[in-house]
Amino acid sequence: MDFKFTIIYDNSKDNKTLQEGFGFSCLIEWENKKILFDTGNDQIAFFSNIKKLNINLKNITHVIFSHKHNDHTAGLGEVLNNISSNVLVYFPDDFPDSLLKQVPTNVFPKIMDSFIEIYENTYSLIMAGKYHGSIIHEQSVIFDTPKGLIVLTGCAHPGILNILKIVKEKFPAKKIHITMGGFHLYKSWRFISSGVVRQFKKVGVEKVIPCHCTGEIASEQFRKNFKENYIKAGTGTIIKVKFE
């Protein structure tokens, strides 16, 4: 079965009928699973967008939250109240009680604190990073596909290169086919983001899909360096990875 991303919420938009904003949310469809990754920064926009994208929350099989910041958790309780019973919901281990209290009793919260396979060919990676001087834990997701690894990040607070380094350590024989998500370079100096782009190449990332907090300057650097292997994305973008 092919792999499919649908971006529900992002800083920019690829579909004029949808609402964008500073935040991130996407749907991953693969191997009969439908994974909701984060919920963006605006509950009203999220529900409006999923309606227009014909996404039915009752069909979601897994929910994964990258980290606790507001631009990834809007409407958490309302979203989880609209999914089916017995769905597994994955949280980093520093998720605050104020958000966990919103989790309804008919779903199963899983508190994640390390690297683990959450189901066949899909892995959760928890790493610590810093934000405004405070430690924050963030959950990235790695999919082991026939074309190579697909790495999905929310904001990459632990550092996108640190994340890719651990991914390579965990999967030494695998290539990274796609890295997608927020890379948190929007406040970086141009020479810093340029160095990150070069390291992506050195690590062997084949395709890149910068979103959310990557920033316009860094995204343009990725575009120039990756050329046809750079995929422009925003709210409403649908990306399919076909397996021969």
C-alpha positions as CSV (number, residue, x, y, z in Angstrom):
1,M,0.0,0.0,0.0
2,D,1.3,3.5,-0.9
3,F,2.2,6.0,1.7
4,K,0.2,9.2,1.9
5,F,0.6,12.5,3.8
6,T,-2.2,15.1,4.0
7,I,-1.2,18.4,5.7
8,I,-4.2,19.6,7.7
9,Y,-2.6,22.7,9.2
10,D,0.6,24.6,8.5
11,N,2.0,28.1,8.3
12,S,1.2,28.4,4.6
13,K,-1.5,26.9,2.5
14,D,-1.6,25.0,-0.8
15,N,-5.4,25.1,-1.0
16,K,-7.1,28.5,-1.0
17,T,-10.3,27.1,0.7
18,L,-8.4,26.1,3.8
19,Q,-7.1,28.0,6.8
20,E,-3.4,28.3,7.7
21,G,-1.6,29.5,10.8
22,F,1.6,29.1,12.8
23,G,1.3,25.4,13.8
24,F,1.3,21.9,12.3
25,S,-1.0,18.9,11.8
26,C,-1.0,16.1,9.3
27,L,-2.6,12.8,8.5
28,I,-0.5,9.8,7.5
29,E,-2.1,6.8,5.8
30,W,-0.1,3.6,5.4
31,E,-0.6,-0.1,5.8
32,N,-4.3,0.3,6.7
33,K,-3.4,2.8,9.5
34,K,-4.6,6.4,9.7
35,I,-2.4,8.4,12.0
36,L,-3.2,11.9,13.1
37,F,0.0,13.7,14.0
38,D,-0.6,16.9,16.0
39,T,-3.7,19.1,15.8
40,G,-2.3,22.6,14.9
41,N,-2.8,25.9,16.6
42,D,-6.5,26.7,16.0
43,Q,-9.3,24.3,16.9
44,I,-11.9,26.0,14.6
45,A,-9.5,26.0,11.6
46,F,-8.6,22.3,12.3
47,F,-12.2,21.1,12.2
48,S,-13.0,23.3,9.2
49,N,-10.0,22.0,7.3
50,I,-10.6,18.3,8.0
51,K,-14.2,18.7,6.8
52,K,-13.1,20.3,3.5
53,L,-10.4,17.6,3.2
54,N,-13.0,14.8,3.8
55,I,-11.1,13.5,6.8
56,N,-13.3,11.5,9.2
57,L,-11.9,11.4,12.7
58,K,-13.8,8.2,13.3
59,N,-11.4,6.5,10.9
60,I,-8.3,7.5,12.8
61,T,-6.4,4.5,14.2
62,H,-3.6,6.3,16.1
63,V,-3.0,9.8,17.4
64,I,0.6,11.1,18.0
65,F,1.4,14.4,19.6
66,S,5.0,15.6,19.0
67,H,5.2,17.9,22.0
68,K,3.2,20.0,24.4
69,H,3.2,23.5,22.7
70,N,0.0,25.2,21.8
71,D,0.7,25.3,18.1
72,H,0.6,21.5,18.0
73,T,-2.2,20.7,20.5
74,A,-5.1,23.0,19.8
75,G,-8.5,21.4,20.6
76,L,-6.9,18.3,21.9
77,G,-9.8,17.3,24.1
78,E,-12.4,18.0,21.4
79,V,-10.4,16.1,18.8
80,L,-10.0,13.0,21.0
81,N,-13.7,13.1,21.9
82,N,-14.5,12.8,18.2
83,I,-12.3,9.8,17.4
84,S,-13.4,6.2,17.9
85,S,-13.1,4.3,21.2
86,N,-10.0,2.3,22.0
87,V,-7.7,4.4,19.8
88,L,-4.1,4.6,21.0
89,V,-2.8,8.2,21.7
90,Y,0.9,8.7,22.1
91,F,2.3,11.6,24.3
92,P,5.9,12.5,25.2
93,D,6.6,11.9,28.9
94,D,6.7,15.6,29.8
95,F,3.1,16.3,28.6
96,P,1.4,18.5,31.3
97,D,-1.5,17.3,33.4
98,S,-3.5,20.2,32.1
99,L,-3.6,18.6,28.7
100,L,-3.7,15.0,29.8
101,K,-6.8,15.8,31.9
102,Q,-8.6,16.5,28.6
103,V,-8.0,12.9,27.3
104,P,-11.4,11.1,27.4
105,T,-11.7,7.7,29.1
106,N,-12.6,5.8,26.0
107,V,-9.1,6.2,24.4
108,F,-5.8,4.7,25.6
109,P,-3.0,7.2,26.3
110,K,0.5,6.0,26.0
111,I,3.3,8.0,27.7
112,M,6.5,7.6,25.6
113,D,10.0,8.1,27.0
114,S,12.4,6.4,24.6
115,F,12.8,4.8,21.2
116,I,10.2,2.0,20.6
117,E,8.3,0.3,17.8
118,I,4.7,1.3,18.3
119,Y,3.5,-1.1,15.6
120,E,5.1,-2.9,12.6
121,N,7.5,-0.7,10.7
122,T,6.6,2.5,12.7
123,Y,8.7,3.9,15.5
124,S,8.4,6.6,18.2
125,L,11.6,8.5,19.1
126,I,11.6,10.7,22.2
127,M,14.5,13.2,22.5
128,A,15.1,16.2,24.8
129,G,15.6,19.7,23.5
130,K,15.6,23.2,24.7
131,Y,13.1,26.0,24.2
132,H,13.6,29.4,25.8
133,G,16.1,27.9,28.2
134,S,13.7,25.1,29.4
135,I,14.0,21.4,28.6
136,I,11.3,20.0,26.4
137,H,10.7,16.4,25.2
138,E,9.7,15.9,21.6
139,Q,8.4,12.8,19.8
140,S,9.4,12.2,16.2
141,V,8.0,9.3,14.1
142,I,10.0,7.0,11.8
143,F,8.4,4.9,9.2
144,D,10.4,2.0,7.7
145,T,9.1,1.8,4.2
146,P,10.2,-0.2,1.1
147,K,11.9,3.0,-0.3
148,G,13.7,3.8,3.0
149,L,13.0,5.6,6.2
150,I,10.5,8.5,6.4
151,V,11.2,10.8,9.3
152,L,8.4,13.1,10.6
153,T,9.1,15.9,13.1
154,G,6.8,18.5,14.7
155,C,9.2,21.3,15.6
156,A,12.6,19.4,16.0
157,H,13.4,21.2,19.3
158,P,16.1,18.6,20.0
159,G,17.7,19.8,16.8
160,I,16.9,18.3,13.4
161,L,20.5,17.1,12.9
162,N,20.5,15.4,16.3
163,I,17.3,13.6,15.4
164,L,18.7,12.4,12.1
165,K,21.9,11.3,13.8
166,I,19.9,9.1,16.2
167,V,17.8,7.7,13.4
168,K,20.9,6.7,11.5
169,E,22.3,5.0,14.7
170,K,19.0,3.1,15.2
171,F,18.8,2.1,11.5
172,P,22.5,1.9,10.3
173,A,21.6,-0.2,7.2
174,K,18.7,2.0,6.1
175,K,18.7,5.2,4.0
176,I,16.6,8.2,4.8
177,H,14.2,8.6,1.9
178,I,12.2,11.6,3.2
179,T,12.5,14.0,6.1
180,M,9.4,16.1,6.7
181,G,8.0,18.5,9.2
182,G,9.1,21.5,11.2
183,F,12.9,21.9,11.5
184,H,12.9,25.0,13.7
185,L,15.2,27.1,11.6
186,Y,13.0,30.2,11.2
187,K,15.1,32.1,13.8
188,S,18.4,30.8,12.7
189,W,21.1,32.9,11.0
190,R,21.4,32.2,7.3
191,F,24.8,30.5,7.6
192,I,23.4,28.2,10.4
193,S,20.5,27.0,8.2
194,S,22.8,26.6,5.2
195,G,25.0,24.3,7.3
196,V,22.0,22.2,8.3
197,V,21.1,21.8,4.6
198,R,24.6,20.6,3.8
199,Q,24.4,18.1,6.6
200,F,21.1,16.8,5.3
201,K,23.0,16.0,2.1
202,K,25.9,14.5,4.0
203,V,23.6,12.2,6.0
204,G,22.1,11.1,2.7
205,V,18.5,12.4,3.0
206,E,17.0,11.8,-0.4
207,K,13.9,14.1,-0.3
208,V,13.0,16.9,2.0
209,I,9.6,18.5,2.9
210,P,10.1,21.5,5.1
211,C,7.0,22.7,7.0
212,H,5.9,24.9,9.8
213,C,8.8,26.4,11.8
214,T,11.5,25.7,9.2
215,G,11.2,29.3,7.9
216,E,11.2,30.9,4.5
217,I,15.0,31.4,4.2
218,A,15.9,27.8,5.2
219,S,13.1,26.4,3.0
220,E,14.6,28.3,0.0
221,Q,18.0,26.9,0.8
222,F,16.6,23.4,0.8
223,R,14.9,24.1,-2.5
224,K,18.1,25.3,-4.1
225,N,20.2,22.4,-2.8
226,F,17.7,19.6,-3.2
227,K,16.1,20.8,-6.5
228,E,13.6,18.2,-7.7
229,N,13.9,16.4,-4.4
230,Y,12.5,19.4,-2.5
231,I,8.8,19.2,-2.1
232,K,6.9,22.4,-1.4
233,A,4.1,21.9,1.1
234,G,1.5,23.8,3.1
235,T,-2.0,23.4,4.4
236,G,-3.9,21.1,2.0
237,T,-0.9,19.5,0.4
238,I,-1.3,15.8,-0.4
239,I,1.9,13.8,-0.9
240,K,1.9,10.2,-2.1
241,V,4.9,7.9,-1.9
242,K,4.4,5.1,-4.4
243,F,6.1,1.7,-3.8
244,E,7.0,-0.3,-6.9
